[in-house]
Amino acid sequence: MLNLPKIQDAYLKGKIVLVRVDHNVVKGTGIKDPFRIDSTFGTLFKILSKGGKLILMTHVSRPKDKKTGQIKMDAKYSVEPIVKYLETKLQVKFHIPEIEVDPDIGGFSKIDESASNLVKKLRKGDIDGIYLPNVRWFHGEETKGEKSDEFAKQLAGLADVFVNDAFGSWQPHTSTTKVSSLLPSFAGLLMQHEIKNLGNIFQPKRPFISVIAGSKFDTKIGPLRELLVKSDCLLLGGVIYNAYLCIKYNIKIKGIDESELKTAQEFYDFAQQYCGKIIEPPFIIESDTLEGKMEGKYRTIDVRKLAPDTELNYVLDVAKESFDENNIRECFSEAESIFVNAVMGFTPHFCDGTKAMYELINENEKAYKMFGGGDTLQEFRALLSGIYLKAIDDPQYYFFTGGGTILKAIQEGDVTKLSPIAALLKM
Protein backbone atom coordinates (compact mmCIF):
# COMPACT_ATOMS: atom_id res chain seq x y z
CA MET A 1 0.00 0.00 0.00
CA LEU A 2 1.27 3.47 -0.83
CA ASN A 3 2.33 5.75 1.99
CA LEU A 4 -0.73 7.94 1.51
CA PRO A 5 -1.99 10.24 4.27
CA LYS A 6 -5.11 8.39 5.46
CA ILE A 7 -8.35 9.69 6.85
CA GLN A 8 -7.97 7.23 9.75
CA ASP A 9 -5.05 9.34 10.99
CA ALA A 10 -6.73 12.73 10.65
CA TYR A 11 -7.90 14.83 13.60
CA LEU A 12 -11.35 16.03 12.56
CA LYS A 13 -13.21 17.02 15.71
CA GLY A 14 -15.01 20.27 15.00
CA LYS A 15 -13.31 20.57 11.60
CA ILE A 16 -15.06 21.32 8.34
CA VAL A 17 -14.02 18.61 5.89
CA LEU A 18 -14.20 19.22 2.14
CA VAL A 19 -14.63 15.85 0.44
CA ARG A 20 -14.14 15.29 -3.29
CA VAL A 21 -16.31 12.31 -4.21
CA ASP A 22 -17.19 10.71 -7.53
CA HIS A 23 -20.98 10.75 -7.41
CA ASN A 24 -21.28 11.05 -11.17
CA VAL A 25 -24.36 8.83 -11.37
CA VAL A 26 -27.12 11.16 -12.59
CA LYS A 27 -28.92 9.94 -15.72
CA GLY A 28 -31.47 12.40 -17.06
CA THR A 29 -32.79 13.85 -13.81
CA GLY A 30 -32.56 10.71 -11.70
CA ILE A 31 -30.11 8.06 -10.50
CA LYS A 32 -29.90 4.79 -12.39
CA ASP A 33 -27.36 3.03 -10.15
CA PRO A 34 -26.32 4.46 -6.74
CA PHE A 35 -23.31 2.15 -6.36
CA ARG A 36 -20.74 4.96 -6.53
CA ILE A 37 -22.60 6.93 -3.88
CA ASP A 38 -23.03 3.93 -1.59
CA SER A 39 -19.31 3.15 -1.90
CA THR A 40 -18.44 6.47 -0.23
CA PHE A 41 -20.58 5.90 2.87
CA GLY A 42 -17.65 4.41 4.79
CA THR A 43 -15.68 7.62 4.36
CA LEU A 44 -18.64 9.86 5.20
CA PHE A 45 -19.47 7.88 8.35
CA LYS A 46 -15.80 7.94 9.38
CA ILE A 47 -15.70 11.74 9.10
CA LEU A 48 -18.91 12.16 11.07
CA SER A 49 -17.77 9.68 13.74
CA LYS A 50 -14.56 11.67 14.22
CA GLY A 51 -16.54 14.87 14.75
CA GLY A 52 -16.07 16.34 11.29
CA LYS A 53 -18.60 18.45 9.37
CA LEU A 54 -19.22 17.65 5.71
CA ILE A 55 -18.93 19.67 2.54
CA LEU A 56 -19.20 17.39 -0.48
CA MET A 57 -18.38 18.07 -4.12
CA THR A 58 -18.54 16.02 -7.32
CA HIS A 59 -18.70 16.50 -11.06
CA VAL A 60 -21.77 15.41 -13.02
CA SER A 61 -21.11 14.48 -16.64
CA ARG A 62 -19.60 17.03 -19.07
CA PRO A 63 -21.63 20.26 -19.06
CA LYS A 64 -19.09 22.36 -20.97
CA ASP A 65 -19.54 22.82 -24.72
CA LYS A 66 -16.10 22.10 -26.17
CA LYS A 67 -16.63 24.34 -29.18
CA THR A 68 -17.98 27.45 -27.46
CA GLY A 69 -16.65 27.00 -23.93
CA GLN A 70 -20.14 27.74 -22.58
CA ILE A 71 -21.22 25.80 -19.51
CA LYS A 72 -24.69 24.26 -19.69
CA MET A 73 -26.78 24.59 -16.53
CA ASP A 74 -29.34 21.93 -17.47
CA ALA A 75 -31.06 19.97 -14.70
CA LYS A 76 -29.44 16.78 -16.02
CA TYR A 77 -26.10 18.12 -14.73
CA SER A 78 -27.42 19.00 -11.28
CA VAL A 79 -26.40 17.37 -7.98
CA GLU A 80 -29.99 17.61 -6.67
CA PRO A 81 -30.86 13.93 -7.32
CA ILE A 82 -27.68 12.94 -5.47
CA VAL A 83 -28.57 15.13 -2.50
CA LYS A 84 -32.09 13.68 -2.32
CA TYR A 85 -30.68 10.16 -2.35
CA LEU A 86 -28.13 10.97 0.37
CA GLU A 87 -30.75 12.58 2.57
CA THR A 88 -32.94 9.49 2.31
CA LYS A 89 -30.09 7.11 3.07
CA LEU A 90 -28.20 9.08 5.73
CA GLN A 91 -31.03 11.09 7.30
CA VAL A 92 -28.78 14.15 6.97
CA LYS A 93 -29.95 17.41 5.39
CA PHE A 94 -27.52 18.81 2.79
CA HIS A 95 -27.82 22.40 1.58
CA ILE A 96 -26.80 23.40 -1.95
CA PRO A 97 -25.47 26.98 -2.23
CA GLU A 98 -27.46 29.16 -4.64
CA ILE A 99 -24.55 30.67 -6.54
CA GLU A 100 -25.06 33.46 -9.06
CA VAL A 101 -24.58 32.47 -12.70
CA ASP A 102 -22.10 34.47 -14.77
CA PRO A 103 -23.96 35.13 -18.07
CA ASP A 104 -20.68 35.47 -19.99
CA ILE A 105 -19.72 31.84 -19.41
CA GLY A 106 -23.09 30.30 -18.65
CA GLY A 107 -21.77 28.90 -15.37
CA PHE A 108 -20.16 30.06 -12.14
CA SER A 109 -17.11 32.31 -12.15
CA LYS A 110 -16.49 31.97 -8.41
CA ILE A 111 -17.74 30.66 -5.09
CA ASP A 112 -19.81 33.54 -3.77
CA GLU A 113 -21.28 34.69 -0.48
CA SER A 114 -24.12 32.16 -0.49
CA ALA A 115 -21.61 29.34 0.06
CA SER A 116 -19.71 31.30 2.71
CA ASN A 117 -22.92 31.96 4.64
CA LEU A 118 -23.76 28.25 4.65
CA VAL A 119 -20.26 27.46 5.93
CA LYS A 120 -20.83 29.83 8.87
CA LYS A 121 -24.07 27.96 9.70
CA LEU A 122 -22.27 24.63 9.38
CA ARG A 123 -19.58 25.75 11.85
CA LYS A 124 -22.25 26.77 14.34
CA GLY A 125 -24.05 23.46 13.94
CA ASP A 126 -27.16 25.09 12.52
CA ILE A 127 -27.14 22.83 9.43
CA ASP A 128 -26.02 19.22 8.86
CA GLY A 129 -23.95 19.54 5.71
CA ILE A 130 -23.29 21.25 2.39
CA TYR A 131 -23.20 19.81 -1.11
CA LEU A 132 -21.61 22.16 -3.63
CA PRO A 133 -23.13 22.47 -7.12
CA ASN A 134 -21.57 20.42 -9.92
CA VAL A 135 -17.88 21.43 -9.78
CA ARG A 136 -17.80 21.48 -13.59
CA TRP A 137 -20.27 24.34 -13.48
CA PHE A 138 -17.38 26.43 -12.10
CA HIS A 139 -15.17 28.01 -14.74
CA GLY A 140 -12.01 27.28 -12.73
CA GLU A 141 -12.48 23.50 -12.51
CA GLU A 142 -11.26 22.42 -15.94
CA THR A 143 -9.12 25.45 -16.78
CA LYS A 144 -5.45 26.00 -15.98
CA GLY A 145 -3.34 28.90 -14.75
CA GLU A 146 -4.69 31.75 -12.66
CA LYS A 147 -8.38 30.80 -12.85
CA SER A 148 -7.59 27.28 -11.67
CA ASP A 149 -5.38 28.55 -8.85
CA GLU A 150 -8.03 31.01 -7.73
CA PHE A 151 -10.76 28.37 -7.73
CA ALA A 152 -8.53 26.06 -5.67
CA LYS A 153 -8.05 28.85 -3.10
CA GLN A 154 -11.80 29.45 -2.96
CA LEU A 155 -12.48 25.76 -2.36
CA ALA A 156 -9.78 25.52 0.28
CA GLY A 157 -11.18 28.64 1.95
CA LEU A 158 -14.40 26.79 2.74
CA ALA A 159 -12.82 24.11 4.93
CA ASP A 160 -10.14 23.06 7.41
CA VAL A 161 -9.34 19.63 5.91
CA PHE A 162 -9.52 18.06 2.46
CA VAL A 163 -10.32 14.41 1.74
CA ASN A 164 -10.08 12.90 -1.73
CA ASP A 165 -12.32 9.85 -2.08
CA ALA A 166 -12.89 10.22 -5.83
CA PHE A 167 -10.75 7.45 -7.28
CA GLY A 168 -12.96 7.45 -10.37
CA SER A 169 -12.01 11.05 -11.16
CA TRP A 170 -8.45 10.72 -12.42
CA GLN A 171 -8.39 13.83 -14.62
CA PRO A 172 -5.98 16.53 -13.38
CA HIS A 173 -8.70 19.06 -12.58
CA THR A 174 -8.63 21.71 -9.87
CA SER A 175 -10.82 19.91 -7.34
CA THR A 176 -8.83 16.67 -7.60
CA THR A 177 -5.26 17.97 -7.68
CA LYS A 178 -4.81 21.51 -6.36
CA VAL A 179 -6.81 21.70 -3.14
CA SER A 180 -4.56 19.11 -1.51
CA SER A 181 -1.64 21.56 -1.65
CA LEU A 182 -3.61 24.16 0.32
CA LEU A 183 -5.13 22.12 3.16
CA PRO A 184 -4.17 19.15 5.35
CA SER A 185 -5.26 16.38 2.98
CA PHE A 186 -6.05 12.69 3.26
CA ALA A 187 -7.16 9.73 1.18
CA GLY A 188 -10.67 8.47 1.92
CA LEU A 189 -11.47 4.83 2.63
CA LEU A 190 -12.79 4.17 -0.87
CA MET A 191 -9.67 5.65 -2.43
CA GLN A 192 -7.57 3.34 -0.28
CA HIS A 193 -9.63 0.25 -1.17
CA GLU A 194 -9.46 0.98 -4.90
CA ILE A 195 -5.68 1.40 -4.83
CA LYS A 196 -5.24 -1.79 -2.81
CA ASN A 197 -7.33 -3.79 -5.28
CA LEU A 198 -5.52 -2.28 -8.24
CA GLY A 199 -2.52 -4.12 -6.84
CA ASN A 200 -4.37 -7.36 -7.58
CA ILE A 201 -4.22 -6.42 -11.27
CA PHE A 202 -0.60 -5.29 -11.21
CA GLN A 203 0.46 -8.40 -9.28
CA PRO A 204 -2.32 -10.96 -9.79
CA LYS A 205 -2.58 -14.54 -8.68
CA ARG A 206 -2.16 -16.64 -11.80
CA PRO A 207 -3.59 -17.70 -14.17
CA PHE A 208 -4.91 -14.18 -14.78
CA ILE A 209 -7.65 -13.42 -17.35
CA SER A 210 -8.58 -9.93 -18.56
CA VAL A 211 -11.78 -9.14 -20.47
CA ILE A 212 -11.98 -5.79 -22.27
CA ALA A 213 -14.66 -4.43 -24.58
CA GLY A 214 -15.54 -0.98 -25.80
CA SER A 215 -16.94 1.17 -28.57
CA LYS A 216 -13.64 2.85 -29.48
CA PHE A 217 -10.37 1.01 -30.04
CA ASP A 218 -8.17 4.10 -29.88
CA THR A 219 -9.13 4.86 -26.26
CA LYS A 220 -8.31 1.30 -25.17
CA ILE A 221 -5.15 0.41 -27.08
CA GLY A 222 -2.77 1.59 -24.32
CA PRO A 223 -4.39 -0.45 -21.53
CA LEU A 224 -4.90 -3.38 -23.93
CA ARG A 225 -1.19 -3.59 -24.66
CA GLU A 226 -0.34 -3.56 -20.96
CA LEU A 227 -3.01 -6.15 -20.15
CA LEU A 228 -1.81 -8.41 -22.96
CA VAL A 229 1.61 -8.37 -21.35
CA LYS A 230 0.33 -8.87 -17.78
CA SER A 231 -2.42 -11.42 -18.49
CA ASP A 232 -2.27 -15.11 -19.25
CA CYS A 233 -5.39 -14.73 -21.40
CA LEU A 234 -7.08 -11.68 -22.90
CA LEU A 235 -10.64 -11.79 -24.24
CA LEU A 236 -11.99 -8.96 -26.40
CA GLY A 237 -15.54 -7.80 -27.08
CA GLY A 238 -17.54 -4.99 -28.64
CA VAL A 239 -16.20 -2.79 -31.44
CA ILE A 240 -12.68 -3.62 -30.29
CA TYR A 241 -13.22 -7.29 -31.11
CA ASN A 242 -14.98 -6.50 -34.38
CA ALA A 243 -12.06 -4.39 -35.58
CA TYR A 244 -9.62 -7.08 -34.49
CA LEU A 245 -11.56 -9.70 -36.48
CA CYS A 246 -11.50 -7.48 -39.57
CA ILE A 247 -7.72 -7.28 -39.46
CA LYS A 248 -7.00 -10.91 -38.61
CA TYR A 249 -9.47 -12.54 -41.00
CA ASN A 250 -9.47 -9.87 -43.73
CA ILE A 251 -13.22 -9.33 -43.52
CA LYS A 252 -15.41 -6.23 -43.44
CA ILE A 253 -17.96 -5.38 -40.75
CA LYS A 254 -20.44 -2.57 -41.21
CA GLY A 255 -19.83 0.40 -38.91
CA ILE A 256 -16.09 -0.20 -38.41
CA ASP A 257 -14.33 2.84 -39.82
CA GLU A 258 -10.79 3.29 -41.09
CA SER A 259 -9.48 4.84 -37.88
CA GLU A 260 -10.64 1.78 -35.90
CA LEU A 261 -9.00 -0.52 -38.43
CA LYS A 262 -5.75 1.40 -38.26
CA THR A 263 -5.63 1.10 -34.46
CA ALA A 264 -6.64 -2.56 -34.65
CA GLN A 265 -3.77 -3.22 -37.07
CA GLU A 266 -1.31 -1.61 -34.63
CA PHE A 267 -2.62 -3.80 -31.81
CA TYR A 268 -2.65 -6.93 -33.96
CA ASP A 269 0.98 -6.37 -34.97
CA PHE A 270 1.95 -5.83 -31.33
CA ALA A 271 0.06 -8.95 -30.26
CA GLN A 272 2.03 -11.26 -32.57
CA GLN A 273 4.77 -11.54 -29.97
CA TYR A 274 2.21 -12.87 -27.48
CA CYS A 275 0.75 -15.66 -29.61
CA GLY A 276 -1.89 -17.73 -27.89
CA LYS A 277 -2.82 -15.19 -25.22
CA ILE A 278 -5.83 -13.69 -27.02
CA ILE A 279 -9.02 -15.70 -26.63
CA GLU A 280 -11.29 -15.43 -29.67
CA PRO A 281 -15.01 -16.09 -29.05
CA PRO A 282 -15.83 -17.96 -32.28
CA PHE A 283 -19.55 -17.18 -32.47
CA ILE A 284 -20.80 -13.64 -33.08
CA ILE A 285 -24.23 -12.12 -33.74
CA GLU A 286 -24.72 -10.29 -37.04
CA SER A 287 -27.68 -7.91 -37.33
CA ASP A 288 -29.11 -6.13 -40.35
CA THR A 289 -30.17 -3.17 -38.21
CA LEU A 290 -29.19 -1.16 -35.14
CA GLU A 291 -32.84 -0.60 -34.26
CA GLY A 292 -33.23 -3.71 -32.12
CA LYS A 293 -33.21 -7.49 -32.06
CA MET A 294 -35.76 -8.08 -34.82
CA GLU A 295 -36.92 -11.53 -35.84
CA GLY A 296 -35.33 -12.65 -39.09
CA LYS A 297 -32.84 -9.76 -39.10
CA TYR A 298 -30.10 -11.26 -36.94
CA ARG A 299 -28.13 -14.51 -37.01
CA THR A 300 -25.24 -16.39 -35.42
CA ILE A 301 -21.99 -16.46 -37.40
CA ASP A 302 -19.02 -18.79 -36.88
CA VAL A 303 -15.95 -16.61 -37.45
CA ARG A 304 -13.81 -19.66 -38.25
CA LYS A 305 -15.86 -20.37 -41.36
CA LEU A 306 -15.67 -16.90 -42.87
CA ALA A 307 -13.80 -16.56 -46.17
CA PRO A 308 -11.48 -13.57 -46.74
CA ASP A 309 -13.25 -10.48 -48.11
CA THR A 310 -16.57 -11.51 -46.52
CA GLU A 311 -18.74 -8.49 -45.78
CA LEU A 312 -20.94 -8.60 -42.69
CA ASN A 313 -23.63 -6.24 -41.48
CA TYR A 314 -23.46 -4.91 -37.93
CA VAL A 315 -21.91 -7.34 -35.43
CA LEU A 316 -23.68 -6.53 -32.17
CA ASP A 317 -22.78 -9.29 -29.74
CA VAL A 318 -20.62 -12.25 -28.94
CA ALA A 319 -23.02 -15.21 -29.11
CA LYS A 320 -23.64 -17.06 -25.86
CA GLU A 321 -22.53 -20.31 -27.57
CA SER A 322 -18.97 -18.97 -27.51
CA PHE A 323 -18.86 -19.48 -23.76
CA ASP A 324 -19.65 -23.18 -24.15
CA GLU A 325 -16.43 -23.70 -26.13
CA ASN A 326 -14.00 -25.96 -24.26
CA ASN A 327 -10.97 -23.67 -24.57
CA ILE A 328 -12.90 -20.68 -23.23
CA ARG A 329 -14.52 -22.60 -20.38
CA GLU A 330 -11.12 -24.01 -19.45
CA CYS A 331 -9.47 -20.59 -19.34
CA PHE A 332 -12.14 -19.19 -17.05
CA SER A 333 -12.42 -22.25 -14.81
CA GLU A 334 -8.66 -22.42 -14.19
CA ALA A 335 -8.19 -18.70 -13.54
CA GLU A 336 -7.11 -17.48 -10.11
CA SER A 337 -7.72 -13.80 -11.01
CA ILE A 338 -10.23 -12.28 -13.44
CA PHE A 339 -10.53 -8.61 -14.41
CA VAL A 340 -13.57 -7.48 -16.41
CA ASN A 341 -14.16 -4.10 -18.01
CA ALA A 342 -16.59 -5.24 -20.65
CA VAL A 343 -20.10 -5.37 -21.98
CA MET A 344 -19.93 -7.73 -24.93
CA GLY A 345 -22.99 -6.59 -26.87
CA PHE A 346 -24.92 -3.55 -28.09
CA THR A 347 -27.31 -3.03 -25.20
CA PRO A 348 -30.14 -3.16 -24.35
CA HIS A 349 -31.18 -5.63 -27.05
CA PHE A 350 -28.02 -7.69 -27.52
CA CYS A 351 -26.97 -8.86 -24.08
CA ASP A 352 -26.94 -12.68 -24.23
CA GLY A 353 -23.16 -12.82 -24.64
CA THR A 354 -22.55 -10.60 -21.63
CA LYS A 355 -24.94 -12.62 -19.48
CA ALA A 356 -23.37 -15.95 -20.49
CA MET A 357 -19.88 -14.64 -19.75
CA TYR A 358 -20.81 -13.26 -16.32
CA GLU A 359 -22.47 -16.59 -15.45
CA LEU A 360 -19.34 -18.48 -16.50
CA ILE A 361 -17.15 -16.21 -14.38
CA ASN A 362 -19.44 -16.73 -11.39
CA GLU A 363 -18.99 -20.52 -11.69
CA ASN A 364 -15.35 -20.12 -10.71
CA GLU A 365 -15.61 -19.88 -6.93
CA LYS A 366 -11.86 -19.78 -6.24
CA ALA A 367 -10.89 -16.86 -8.53
CA TYR A 368 -10.68 -13.28 -7.31
CA LYS A 369 -13.07 -11.47 -9.64
CA MET A 370 -12.68 -7.75 -10.30
CA PHE A 371 -15.22 -5.71 -12.26
CA GLY A 372 -14.77 -2.10 -13.34
CA GLY A 373 -16.67 0.44 -15.41
CA GLY A 374 -20.12 1.93 -14.97
CA ASP A 375 -21.68 0.08 -17.91
CA THR A 376 -20.12 -3.19 -16.75
CA LEU A 377 -21.62 -2.93 -13.28
CA GLN A 378 -25.01 -1.75 -14.54
CA GLU A 379 -25.29 -4.70 -16.92
CA PHE A 380 -24.23 -7.15 -14.23
CA ARG A 381 -26.90 -5.76 -11.95
CA ALA A 382 -29.58 -5.72 -14.67
CA LEU A 383 -28.87 -9.16 -16.17
CA LEU A 384 -28.01 -11.14 -13.06
CA SER A 385 -29.48 -9.22 -10.15
CA GLY A 386 -29.46 -12.21 -7.77
CA ILE A 387 -25.80 -13.03 -8.42
CA TYR A 388 -24.91 -9.32 -8.27
CA LEU A 389 -26.49 -8.83 -4.85
CA LYS A 390 -24.63 -11.84 -3.46
CA ALA A 391 -21.41 -10.74 -5.12
CA ILE A 392 -21.45 -7.35 -3.35
CA ASP A 393 -20.84 -9.15 -0.04
CA ASP A 394 -18.67 -11.93 -1.49
CA PRO A 395 -14.95 -11.50 -0.60
CA GLN A 396 -14.05 -13.13 -3.93
CA TYR A 397 -15.58 -10.19 -5.82
CA TYR A 398 -14.49 -6.56 -6.03
CA PHE A 399 -16.34 -3.84 -7.91
CA PHE A 400 -14.23 -0.82 -8.85
CA THR A 401 -16.06 2.50 -8.96
CA GLY A 402 -13.69 3.93 -11.55
CA GLY A 403 -13.40 1.82 -14.70
CA GLY A 404 -11.68 4.55 -16.71
CA THR A 405 -9.29 5.25 -13.85
CA ILE A 406 -8.33 1.58 -13.66
CA LEU A 407 -7.53 1.49 -17.38
CA LYS A 408 -5.56 4.74 -17.09
CA ALA A 409 -3.53 3.34 -14.20
CA ILE A 410 -2.89 0.12 -16.13
CA GLN A 411 -1.74 2.12 -19.14
CA GLU A 412 0.61 4.20 -16.98
CA GLY A 413 1.86 1.10 -15.20
CA ASP A 414 1.88 2.87 -11.83
CA VAL A 415 -0.98 4.30 -9.77
CA THR A 416 1.27 7.12 -8.53
CA LYS A 417 1.25 8.55 -12.04
CA LEU A 418 -2.43 9.45 -11.65
CA SER A 419 -2.45 13.17 -10.89
CA PRO A 420 -4.85 13.18 -7.89
CA ILE A 421 -2.88 10.45 -6.15
CA ALA A 422 0.44 12.10 -6.94
CA ALA A 423 -0.96 15.30 -5.41
CA LEU A 424 -1.80 13.50 -2.15
CA LEU A 425 1.65 11.94 -2.00
CA LYS A 426 3.24 15.39 -2.18
CA MET A 427 1.67 16.30 1.16
Summary of the structure (lengths in Angstrom):
residues: 427
radius of gyration: 23.1
end to end distance: 16.4
largest distance: 74.9
contacts: 1459
relative contact order: 0.12
helix: 43%
strand: 18%
